[in-house]
Amino acid sequence: MGRFHYLFNLCLSVLKDWRVIVVTVFLIFYIALVNYVVNYQKKKHVYKAKKSAAVEKKASGGEGNAGAGNAGGTTEGS
């Protein structure tokens, strides 16, 4: 029975030592960091198909104005 008491006191003194506490805290942070790096996934950027104003004009009214012939900005009759 006396040996158990001495062993218990030895275990408590080891666990209360500041070096054991510092190493334990460091290992917990290190394992958490490694776990984060292993499981990290970059968020995928979703780019919206944004049309510029010129492309929208051309797409919507390009065929209807194709016969006008006024692309240069001059009139034929002047």
N, CA, C and O atoms as a CHARMM CRD file, in Angstrom:
* protein
*
  312
    1    1 MET  N      0.81900  -1.18800   0.00000 PROA 1      0.00000
    2    1 MET  CA     0.00000   0.00000   0.00000 PROA 1      0.00000
    3    1 MET  C      0.86000   1.24700   0.00000 PROA 1      0.00000
    4    1 MET  O      0.46700   2.26300  -0.57200 PROA 1      0.00000
    5    2 GLY  N      2.01200   1.19500   0.62100 PROA 2      0.00000
    6    2 GLY  CA     2.90200   2.34500   0.68600 PROA 2      0.00000
    7    2 GLY  C      3.50300   2.68200  -0.66600 PROA 2      0.00000
    8    2 GLY  O      3.75000   3.85000  -0.97000 PROA 2      0.00000
    9    3 ARG  N      3.74100   1.65100  -1.48500 PROA 3      0.00000
   10    3 ARG  CA     4.31100   1.90300  -2.81200 PROA 3      0.00000
   11    3 ARG  C      3.33000   2.68300  -3.69600 PROA 3      0.00000
   12    3 ARG  O      3.74300   3.56100  -4.45400 PROA 3      0.00000
   13    4 PHE  N      2.05600   2.37000  -3.60300 PROA 4      0.00000
   14    4 PHE  CA     1.05900   3.08400  -4.39200 PROA 4      0.00000
   15    4 PHE  C      1.03100   4.56600  -4.01500 PROA 4      0.00000
   16    4 PHE  O      0.88900   5.42500  -4.88600 PROA 4      0.00000
   17    5 HSD  N      1.16300   4.86300  -2.74700 PROA 5      0.00000
   18    5 HSD  CA     1.16100   6.24400  -2.27900 PROA 5      0.00000
   19    5 HSD  C      2.35700   7.01400  -2.85300 PROA 5      0.00000
   20    5 HSD  O      2.21200   8.15800  -3.28300 PROA 5      0.00000
   21    6 TYR  N      3.52500   6.39100  -2.85700 PROA 6      0.00000
   22    6 TYR  CA     4.71200   7.05500  -3.40900 PROA 6      0.00000
   23    6 TYR  C      4.59200   7.21700  -4.93300 PROA 6      0.00000
   24    6 TYR  O      4.99800   8.23800  -5.48900 PROA 6      0.00000
   25    7 LEU  N      4.03900   6.21200  -5.59000 PROA 7      0.00000
   26    7 LEU  CA     3.84000   6.29700  -7.04500 PROA 7      0.00000
   27    7 LEU  C      2.84000   7.39000  -7.39100 PROA 7      0.00000
   28    7 LEU  O      3.03900   8.12800  -8.35600 PROA 7      0.00000
   29    8 PHE  N      1.77900   7.50000  -6.62500 PROA 8      0.00000
   30    8 PHE  CA     0.77100   8.53100  -6.84900 PROA 8      0.00000
   31    8 PHE  C      1.37000   9.92200  -6.65700 PROA 8      0.00000
   32    8 PHE  O      1.10200  10.82300  -7.45100 PROA 8      0.00000
   33    9 ASN  N      2.17100  10.10700  -5.61900 PROA 9      0.00000
   34    9 ASN  CA     2.83300  11.38600  -5.38100 PROA 9      0.00000
   35    9 ASN  C      3.81400  11.72100  -6.50300 PROA 9      0.00000
   36    9 ASN  O      3.93000  12.87800  -6.90600 PROA 9      0.00000
   37   10 LEU  N      4.51200  10.71400  -7.00400 PROA 10     0.00000
   38   10 LEU  CA     5.44800  10.93400  -8.10700 PROA 10     0.00000
   39   10 LEU  C      4.70200  11.36300  -9.37200 PROA 10     0.00000
   40   10 LEU  O      5.13400  12.28200 -10.06800 PROA 10     0.00000
   41   11 CYS  N      3.58900  10.70000  -9.66700 PROA 11     0.00000
   42   11 CYS  CA     2.79500  11.07400 -10.85500 PROA 11     0.00000
   43   11 CYS  C      2.25300  12.49100 -10.72900 PROA 11     0.00000
   44   11 CYS  O      2.26600  13.24300 -11.70400 PROA 11     0.00000
   45   12 LEU  N      1.78400  12.86300  -9.56300 PROA 12     0.00000
   46   12 LEU  CA     1.28100  14.22800  -9.36500 PROA 12     0.00000
   47   12 LEU  C      2.39100  15.25700  -9.51600 PROA 12     0.00000
   48   12 LEU  O      2.18000  16.30800 -10.12300 PROA 12     0.00000
   49   13 SER  N      3.55500  14.97500  -8.98000 PROA 13     0.00000
   50   13 SER  CA     4.65100  15.93500  -9.09800 PROA 13     0.00000
   51   13 SER  C      5.11500  16.07100 -10.54600 PROA 13     0.00000
   52   13 SER  O      5.51800  17.16000 -10.95500 PROA 13     0.00000
   53   14 VAL  N      5.06800  15.00000 -11.32700 PROA 14     0.00000
   54   14 VAL  CA     5.44000  15.07800 -12.74600 PROA 14     0.00000
   55   14 VAL  C      4.40400  15.88400 -13.51700 PROA 14     0.00000
   56   14 VAL  O      4.76500  16.72800 -14.33800 PROA 14     0.00000
   57   15 LEU  N      3.13300  15.63900 -13.26900 PROA 15     0.00000
   58   15 LEU  CA     2.08400  16.34700 -14.00000 PROA 15     0.00000
   59   15 LEU  C      2.00000  17.82700 -13.62600 PROA 15     0.00000
   60   15 LEU  O      1.54000  18.63700 -14.43100 PROA 15     0.00000
   61   16 LYS  N      2.43000  18.18900 -12.43400 PROA 16     0.00000
   62   16 LYS  CA     2.39700  19.58100 -11.99900 PROA 16     0.00000
   63   16 LYS  C      3.62500  20.36200 -12.43600 PROA 16     0.00000
   64   16 LYS  O      3.67100  21.58000 -12.26200 PROA 16     0.00000
   65   17 ASP  N      4.60600  19.69800 -12.99200 PROA 17     0.00000
   66   17 ASP  CA     5.83300  20.37700 -13.41400 PROA 17     0.00000
   67   17 ASP  C      5.51600  21.32000 -14.57700 PROA 17     0.00000
   68   17 ASP  O      4.74100  20.95600 -15.46200 PROA 17     0.00000
   69   18 TRP  N      6.09000  22.50900 -14.59400 PROA 18     0.00000
   70   18 TRP  CA     5.78000  23.52400 -15.59300 PROA 18     0.00000
   71   18 TRP  C      6.24100  23.10100 -16.99000 PROA 18     0.00000
   72   18 TRP  O      5.62700  23.48500 -17.98500 PROA 18     0.00000
   73   19 ARG  N      7.30400  22.32500 -17.07000 PROA 19     0.00000
   74   19 ARG  CA     7.79200  21.88900 -18.39100 PROA 19     0.00000
   75   19 ARG  C      6.81000  20.92500 -19.04100 PROA 19     0.00000
   76   19 ARG  O      6.59300  20.97600 -20.25100 PROA 19     0.00000
   77   20 VAL  N      6.21700  20.04800 -18.24100 PROA 20     0.00000
   78   20 VAL  CA     5.23400  19.10600 -18.78200 PROA 20     0.00000
   79   20 VAL  C      3.98800  19.86400 -19.23900 PROA 20     0.00000
   80   20 VAL  O      3.41100  19.53200 -20.27500 PROA 20     0.00000
   81   21 ILE  N      3.57700  20.85500 -18.49700 PROA 21     0.00000
   82   21 ILE  CA     2.39800  21.64700 -18.85700 PROA 21     0.00000
   83   21 ILE  C      2.65100  22.43300 -20.14500 PROA 21     0.00000
   84   21 ILE  O      1.78200  22.48200 -21.01500 PROA 21     0.00000
   85   22 VAL  N      3.83800  23.05200 -20.28000 PROA 22     0.00000
   86   22 VAL  CA     4.16400  23.83300 -21.48100 PROA 22     0.00000
   87   22 VAL  C      4.21900  22.93700 -22.71100 PROA 22     0.00000
   88   22 VAL  O      3.69100  23.28900 -23.76500 PROA 22     0.00000
   89   23 VAL  N      4.86100  21.77700 -22.57400 PROA 23     0.00000
   90   23 VAL  CA     4.95000  20.86400 -23.71900 PROA 23     0.00000
   91   23 VAL  C      3.57200  20.35000 -24.10400 PROA 23     0.00000
   92   23 VAL  O      3.29000  20.20100 -25.29300 PROA 23     0.00000
   93   24 THR  N      2.71100  20.07700 -23.14100 PROA 24     0.00000
   94   24 THR  CA     1.35500  19.59300 -23.43000 PROA 24     0.00000
   95   24 THR  C      0.54900  20.64600 -24.17100 PROA 24     0.00000
   96   24 THR  O     -0.12800  20.33200 -25.15000 PROA 24     0.00000
   97   25 VAL  N      0.61200  21.88700 -23.71700 PROA 25     0.00000
   98   25 VAL  CA    -0.10800  22.97100 -24.38800 PROA 25     0.00000
   99   25 VAL  C      0.43000  23.17000 -25.79800 PROA 25     0.00000
  100   25 VAL  O     -0.34800  23.35600 -26.73400 PROA 25     0.00000
  101   26 PHE  N      1.75800  23.13300 -25.96300 PROA 26     0.00000
  102   26 PHE  CA     2.36200  23.28200 -27.28300 PROA 26     0.00000
  103   26 PHE  C      1.90500  22.16200 -28.22400 PROA 26     0.00000
  104   26 PHE  O      1.58100  22.41600 -29.38400 PROA 26     0.00000
  105   27 LEU  N      1.88000  20.94000 -27.72600 PROA 27     0.00000
  106   27 LEU  CA     1.45000  19.81600 -28.56800 PROA 27     0.00000
  107   27 LEU  C     -0.02000  19.93600 -28.97600 PROA 27     0.00000
  108   27 LEU  O     -0.38300  19.58900 -30.10000 PROA 27     0.00000
  109   28 ILE  N     -0.86000  20.42300 -28.07200 PROA 28     0.00000
  110   28 ILE  CA    -2.27400  20.59400 -28.41600 PROA 28     0.00000
  111   28 ILE  C     -2.42300  21.62000 -29.54000 PROA 28     0.00000
  112   28 ILE  O     -3.17000  21.39300 -30.49200 PROA 28     0.00000
  113   29 PHE  N     -1.71000  22.75900 -29.43300 PROA 29     0.00000
  114   29 PHE  CA    -1.77500  23.76200 -30.49300 PROA 29     0.00000
  115   29 PHE  C     -1.18000  23.25200 -31.79800 PROA 29     0.00000
  116   29 PHE  O     -1.70300  23.54000 -32.87500 PROA 29     0.00000
  117   30 TYR  N     -0.09100  22.49700 -31.70900 PROA 30     0.00000
  118   30 TYR  CA     0.55500  21.96400 -32.90700 PROA 30     0.00000
  119   30 TYR  C     -0.36300  20.97800 -33.62100 PROA 30     0.00000
  120   30 TYR  O     -0.48700  21.02700 -34.84500 PROA 30     0.00000
  121   31 ILE  N     -1.00100  20.09400 -32.88300 PROA 31     0.00000
  122   31 ILE  CA    -1.90500  19.11500 -33.49300 PROA 31     0.00000
  123   31 ILE  C     -3.11800  19.81600 -34.10100 PROA 31     0.00000
  124   31 ILE  O     -3.59600  19.41600 -35.16200 PROA 31     0.00000
  125   32 ALA  N     -3.61400  20.85300 -33.44000 PROA 32     0.00000
  126   32 ALA  CA    -4.74700  21.60800 -33.99200 PROA 32     0.00000
  127   32 ALA  C     -4.34400  22.31500 -35.28700 PROA 32     0.00000
  128   32 ALA  O     -5.12300  22.35100 -36.24000 PROA 32     0.00000
  129   33 LEU  N     -3.13000  22.87700 -35.32800 PROA 33     0.00000
  130   33 LEU  CA    -2.64800  23.53800 -36.54300 PROA 33     0.00000
  131   33 LEU  C     -2.47200  22.54400 -37.68800 PROA 33     0.00000
  132   33 LEU  O     -2.86900  22.82200 -38.81900 PROA 33     0.00000
  133   34 VAL  N     -1.88500  21.40400 -37.40100 PROA 34     0.00000
  134   34 VAL  CA    -1.70000  20.37900 -38.44100 PROA 34     0.00000
  135   34 VAL  C     -3.04800  19.89400 -38.94500 PROA 34     0.00000
  136   34 VAL  O     -3.22400  19.69700 -40.14800 PROA 34     0.00000
  137   35 ASN  N     -3.98200  19.70200 -38.06200 PROA 35     0.00000
  138   35 ASN  CA    -5.32700  19.27500 -38.45500 PROA 35     0.00000
  139   35 ASN  C     -5.99200  20.32600 -39.34000 PROA 35     0.00000
  140   35 ASN  O     -6.66100  19.97800 -40.31400 PROA 35     0.00000
  141   36 TYR  N     -5.81800  21.60100 -39.01600 PROA 36     0.00000
  142   36 TYR  CA    -6.38600  22.68100 -39.83000 PROA 36     0.00000
  143   36 TYR  C     -5.75700  22.70300 -41.22500 PROA 36     0.00000
  144   36 TYR  O     -6.46700  22.85300 -42.22000 PROA 36     0.00000
  145   37 VAL  N     -4.44600  22.55600 -41.30300 PROA 37     0.00000
  146   37 VAL  CA    -3.75500  22.59200 -42.59500 PROA 37     0.00000
  147   37 VAL  C     -4.16400  21.40100 -43.45500 PROA 37     0.00000
  148   37 VAL  O     -4.35600  21.54300 -44.66300 PROA 37     0.00000
  149   38 VAL  N     -4.29600  20.24300 -42.84700 PROA 38     0.00000
  150   38 VAL  CA    -4.66500  19.04400 -43.61400 PROA 38     0.00000
  151   38 VAL  C     -6.08500  19.16500 -44.14600 PROA 38     0.00000
  152   38 VAL  O     -6.35500  18.75800 -45.27600 PROA 38     0.00000
  153   39 ASN  N     -6.98800  19.71400 -43.36000 PROA 39     0.00000
  154   39 ASN  CA    -8.39900  19.77800 -43.75900 PROA 39     0.00000
  155   39 ASN  C     -8.77600  21.08000 -44.44400 PROA 39     0.00000
  156   39 ASN  O     -9.94600  21.26500 -44.77800 PROA 39     0.00000
  157   40 TYR  N     -7.83800  21.98800 -44.66800 PROA 40     0.00000
  158   40 TYR  CA    -8.14600  23.29200 -45.26900 PROA 40     0.00000
  159   40 TYR  C     -8.50300  23.11700 -46.73200 PROA 40     0.00000
  160   40 TYR  O     -7.79800  22.44000 -47.48000 PROA 40     0.00000
  161   41 GLN  N     -9.59200  23.72800 -47.12800 PROA 41     0.00000
  162   41 GLN  CA    -9.98600  23.73800 -48.53200 PROA 41     0.00000
  163   41 GLN  C    -10.28000  25.17400 -48.92000 PROA 41     0.00000
  164   41 GLN  O    -11.06100  25.86500 -48.26500 PROA 41     0.00000
  165   42 LYS  N     -9.64800  25.60700 -49.98300 PROA 42     0.00000
  166   42 LYS  CA    -9.83200  26.98100 -50.42900 PROA 42     0.00000
  167   42 LYS  C    -11.24200  27.15400 -50.97900 PROA 42     0.00000
  168   42 LYS  O    -11.75100  26.29800 -51.70200 PROA 42     0.00000
  169   43 LYS  N    -11.85400  28.26200 -50.62900 PROA 43     0.00000
  170   43 LYS  CA   -13.18700  28.54700 -51.14700 PROA 43     0.00000
  171   43 LYS  C    -13.07800  28.86900 -52.63000 PROA 43     0.00000
  172   43 LYS  O    -12.22200  29.64500 -53.05400 PROA 43     0.00000
  173   44 LYS  N    -13.94800  28.26600 -53.39400 PROA 44     0.00000
  174   44 LYS  CA   -13.94700  28.51800 -54.83100 PROA 44     0.00000
  175   44 LYS  C    -14.70300  29.80700 -55.10800 PROA 44     0.00000
  176   44 LYS  O    -15.81100  30.01400 -54.61200 PROA 44     0.00000
  177   45 HSD  N    -14.09400  30.66200 -55.90000 PROA 45     0.00000
  178   45 HSD  CA   -14.73800  31.91300 -56.27000 PROA 45     0.00000
  179   45 HSD  C    -15.69500  31.65100 -57.42000 PROA 45     0.00000
  180   45 HSD  O    -15.32400  31.04800 -58.42700 PROA 45     0.00000
  181   46 VAL  N    -16.91000  32.10200 -57.26400 PROA 46     0.00000
  182   46 VAL  CA   -17.90900  31.95500 -58.31200 PROA 46     0.00000
  183   46 VAL  C    -17.99400  33.28400 -59.04100 PROA 46     0.00000
  184   46 VAL  O    -18.44400  34.29100 -58.49300 PROA 46     0.00000
  185   47 TYR  N    -17.55700  33.26100 -60.27000 PROA 47     0.00000
  186   47 TYR  CA   -17.58000  34.47000 -61.08000 PROA 47     0.00000
  187   47 TYR  C    -18.89200  34.52800 -61.84200 PROA 47     0.00000
  188   47 TYR  O    -19.26400  33.58300 -62.53700 PROA 47     0.00000
  189   48 LYS  N    -19.57500  35.63100 -61.70500 PROA 48     0.00000
  190   48 LYS  CA   -20.82000  35.80900 -62.42600 PROA 48     0.00000
  191   48 LYS  C    -20.50100  36.21800 -63.85800 PROA 48     0.00000
  192   48 LYS  O    -19.56600  36.98000 -64.10700 PROA 48     0.00000
  193   49 ALA  N    -21.27900  35.70900 -64.78200 PROA 49     0.00000
  194   49 ALA  CA   -21.10200  36.06000 -66.17500 PROA 49     0.00000
  195   49 ALA  C    -21.63300  37.47700 -66.35800 PROA 49     0.00000
  196   49 ALA  O    -22.82900  37.67700 -66.57500 PROA 49     0.00000
  197   50 LYS  N    -20.75100  38.44300 -66.27100 PROA 50     0.00000
  198   50 LYS  CA   -21.15000  39.84000 -66.34900 PROA 50     0.00000
  199   50 LYS  C    -20.82900  40.35700 -67.74800 PROA 50     0.00000
  200   50 LYS  O    -19.67200  40.35500 -68.17100 PROA 50     0.00000
  201   51 LYS  N    -21.84200  40.79000 -68.44700 PROA 51     0.00000
  202   51 LYS  CA   -21.64200  41.30900 -69.79500 PROA 51     0.00000
  203   51 LYS  C    -21.44700  42.81500 -69.72700 PROA 51     0.00000
  204   51 LYS  O    -22.07400  43.50200 -68.92100 PROA 51     0.00000
  205   52 SER  N    -20.59000  43.30400 -70.56300 PROA 52     0.00000
  206   52 SER  CA   -20.41100  44.75400 -70.60300 PROA 52     0.00000
  207   52 SER  C    -21.56800  45.37800 -71.38200 PROA 52     0.00000
  208   52 SER  O    -22.32500  44.66900 -72.04500 PROA 52     0.00000
  209   53 ALA  N    -21.70400  46.68300 -71.30400 PROA 53     0.00000
  210   53 ALA  CA   -22.82100  47.37500 -71.95400 PROA 53     0.00000
  211   53 ALA  C    -22.73900  47.24800 -73.47100 PROA 53     0.00000
  212   53 ALA  O    -23.76800  47.11400 -74.13400 PROA 53     0.00000
  213   54 ALA  N    -21.54600  47.28800 -74.02500 PROA 54     0.00000
  214   54 ALA  CA   -21.39400  47.18600 -75.47400 PROA 54     0.00000
  215   54 ALA  C    -21.79600  45.80800 -75.97200 PROA 54     0.00000
  216   54 ALA  O    -22.42900  45.68600 -77.02100 PROA 54     0.00000
  217   55 VAL  N    -21.43900  44.78800 -75.24000 PROA 55     0.00000
  218   55 VAL  CA   -21.78900  43.43400 -75.65900 PROA 55     0.00000
  219   55 VAL  C    -23.29600  43.23600 -75.55400 PROA 55     0.00000
  220   55 VAL  O    -23.88900  42.57700 -76.40800 PROA 55     0.00000
  221   56 GLU  N    -23.92600  43.79500 -74.52000 PROA 56     0.00000
  222   56 GLU  CA   -25.36400  43.66200 -74.37900 PROA 56     0.00000
  223   56 GLU  C    -26.10400  44.37200 -75.50400 PROA 56     0.00000
  224   56 GLU  O    -27.08600  43.84000 -76.02100 PROA 56     0.00000
  225   57 LYS  N    -25.65100  45.56800 -75.89500 PROA 57     0.00000
  226   57 LYS  CA   -26.29100  46.28500 -76.99700 PROA 57     0.00000
  227   57 LYS  C    -26.16000  45.51100 -78.29000 PROA 57     0.00000
  228   57 LYS  O    -27.11000  45.38600 -79.06200 PROA 57     0.00000
  229   58 LYS  N    -24.96700  44.99600 -78.51000 PROA 58     0.00000
  230   58 LYS  CA   -24.71100  44.26300 -79.74300 PROA 58     0.00000
  231   58 LYS  C    -25.55600  42.99200 -79.78600 PROA 58     0.00000
  232   58 LYS  O    -26.08300  42.62800 -80.83800 PROA 58     0.00000
  233   59 ALA  N    -25.68100  42.33000 -78.66100 PROA 59     0.00000
  234   59 ALA  CA   -26.42900  41.08300 -78.62100 PROA 59     0.00000
  235   59 ALA  C    -27.93300  41.32700 -78.76000 PROA 59     0.00000
  236   59 ALA  O    -28.62600  40.55700 -79.42500 PROA 59     0.00000
  237   60 SER  N    -28.43100  42.37200 -78.14900 PROA 60     0.00000
  238   60 SER  CA   -29.88000  42.58600 -78.17400 PROA 60     0.00000
  239   60 SER  C    -30.34400  43.30000 -79.43600 PROA 60     0.00000
  240   60 SER  O    -31.38800  42.94100 -79.98200 PROA 60     0.00000
  241   61 GLY  N    -29.61500  44.29100 -79.91500 PROA 61     0.00000
  242   61 GLY  CA   -30.09900  45.05900 -81.06200 PROA 61     0.00000
  243   61 GLY  C    -29.16200  45.00700 -82.24600 PROA 61     0.00000
  244   61 GLY  O    -29.32300  45.79700 -83.17700 PROA 61     0.00000
  245   62 GLY  N    -28.23000  44.14900 -82.25200 PROA 62     0.00000
  246   62 GLY  CA   -27.25000  44.08700 -83.33300 PROA 62     0.00000
  247   62 GLY  C    -27.85500  43.68100 -84.66000 PROA 62     0.00000
  248   62 GLY  O    -27.47100  44.22300 -85.69700 PROA 62     0.00000
  249   63 GLU  N    -28.79300  42.74200 -84.66100 PROA 63     0.00000
  250   63 GLU  CA   -29.36300  42.27700 -85.91600 PROA 63     0.00000
  251   63 GLU  C    -30.38800  43.25500 -86.46400 PROA 63     0.00000
  252   63 GLU  O    -30.52800  43.38100 -87.68100 PROA 63     0.00000
  253   64 GLY  N    -31.09600  43.93800 -85.60300 PROA 64     0.00000
  254   64 GLY  CA   -32.11200  44.88100 -86.06100 PROA 64     0.00000
  255   64 GLY  C    -31.49700  46.13000 -86.66300 PROA 64     0.00000
  256   64 GLY  O    -32.10200  46.72400 -87.55500 PROA 64     0.00000
  257   65 ASN  N    -30.34700  46.54900 -86.22600 PROA 65     0.00000
  258   65 ASN  CA   -29.68700  47.74100 -86.73000 PROA 65     0.00000
  259   65 ASN  C    -28.66100  47.42500 -87.80700 PROA 65     0.00000
  260   65 ASN  O    -27.98600  48.33400 -88.29000 PROA 65     0.00000
  261   66 ALA  N    -28.52500  46.18100 -88.19300 PROA 66     0.00000
  262   66 ALA  CA   -27.49900  45.79900 -89.15500 PROA 66     0.00000
  263   66 ALA  C    -27.78800  46.40500 -90.52900 PROA 66     0.00000
  264   66 ALA  O    -26.84300  46.70000 -91.26000 PROA 66     0.00000
  265   67 GLY  N    -29.03700  46.60000 -90.90500 PROA 67     0.00000
  266   67 GLY  CA   -29.37100  47.13100 -92.20700 PROA 67     0.00000
  267   67 GLY  C    -29.34700  48.64600 -92.25200 PROA 67     0.00000
  268   67 GLY  O    -29.55800  49.21100 -93.32600 PROA 67     0.00000
  269   68 ALA  N    -29.10300  49.33100 -91.15600 PROA 68     0.00000
  270   68 ALA  CA   -29.13800  50.78800 -91.13000 PROA 68     0.00000
  271   68 ALA  C    -27.95000  51.36300 -91.88600 PROA 68     0.00000
  272   68 ALA  O    -28.10800  52.39800 -92.53300 PROA 68     0.00000
  273   69 GLY  N    -26.81300  50.77600 -91.84500 PROA 69     0.00000
  274   69 GLY  CA   -25.66200  51.25000 -92.57900 PROA 69     0.00000
  275   69 GLY  C    -25.06100  52.52000 -92.01800 PROA 69     0.00000
  276   69 GLY  O    -24.31100  53.18300 -92.73500 PROA 69     0.00000
  277   70 ASN  N    -25.33700  52.89700 -90.80100 PROA 70     0.00000
  278   70 ASN  CA   -24.85900  54.12500 -90.22800 PROA 70     0.00000
  279   70 ASN  C    -23.82900  53.81600 -89.13900 PROA 70     0.00000
  280   70 ASN  O    -23.88300  54.41300 -88.06400 PROA 70     0.00000
  281   71 ALA  N    -22.90400  52.90800 -89.38900 PROA 71     0.00000
  282   71 ALA  CA   -21.94200  52.51200 -88.39200 PROA 71     0.00000
  283   71 ALA  C    -20.87200  53.56500 -88.21500 PROA 71     0.00000
  284   71 ALA  O    -20.33800  53.71200 -87.11500 PROA 71     0.00000
  285   72 GLY  N    -20.53800  54.30700 -89.27000 PROA 72     0.00000
  286   72 GLY  CA   -19.49400  55.31600 -89.18800 PROA 72     0.00000
  287   72 GLY  C    -19.96200  56.62100 -88.59600 PROA 72     0.00000
  288   72 GLY  O    -19.12900  57.43400 -88.19300 PROA 72     0.00000
  289   73 GLY  N    -21.21300  56.85100 -88.52800 PROA 73     0.00000
  290   73 GLY  CA   -21.75100  58.06400 -87.95200 PROA 73     0.00000
  291   73 GLY  C    -21.98800  59.14800 -88.99600 PROA 73     0.00000
  292   73 GLY  O    -22.33500  60.26900 -88.62300 PROA 73     0.00000
  293   74 THR  N    -21.82000  58.87100 -90.26700 PROA 74     0.00000
  294   74 THR  CA   -22.07200  59.84100 -91.31100 PROA 74     0.00000
  295   74 THR  C    -23.33300  59.46500 -92.06400 PROA 74     0.00000
  296   74 THR  O    -23.73300  58.30100 -92.08000 PROA 74     0.00000
  297   75 THR  N    -23.94400  60.42800 -92.67300 PROA 75     0.00000
  298   75 THR  CA   -25.13200  60.14600 -93.46700 PROA 75     0.00000
  299   75 THR  C    -24.75000  60.11200 -94.93400 PROA 75     0.00000
  300   75 THR  O    -23.84100  60.82200 -95.36500 PROA 75     0.00000
  301   76 GLU  N    -25.44100  59.29300 -95.69200 PROA 76     0.00000
  302   76 GLU  CA   -25.10700  59.13400 -97.09100 PROA 76     0.00000
  303   76 GLU  C    -25.59800  60.31000 -97.92000 PROA 76     0.00000
  304   76 GLU  O    -24.99000  60.63600 -98.94000 PROA 76     0.00000
  305   77 GLY  N    -26.65200  60.93600 -97.51700 PROA 77     0.00000
  306   77 GLY  CA   -27.25700  61.97300 -98.32300 PROA 77     0.00000
  307   77 GLY  C    -26.60200  63.34900 -98.17000 PROA 77     0.00000
  308   77 GLY  O    -26.96500  64.24400 -98.93400 PROA 77     0.00000
  309   78 SER  N    -25.68700  63.58500 -97.26400 PROA 78     0.00000
  310   78 SER  CA   -25.19000  64.93900 -97.08000 PROA 78     0.00000
  311   78 SER  C    -23.98000  65.24200 -97.84500 PROA 78     0.00000
  312   78 SER  O    -23.46600  66.35800 -97.77000 PROA 78     0.00000
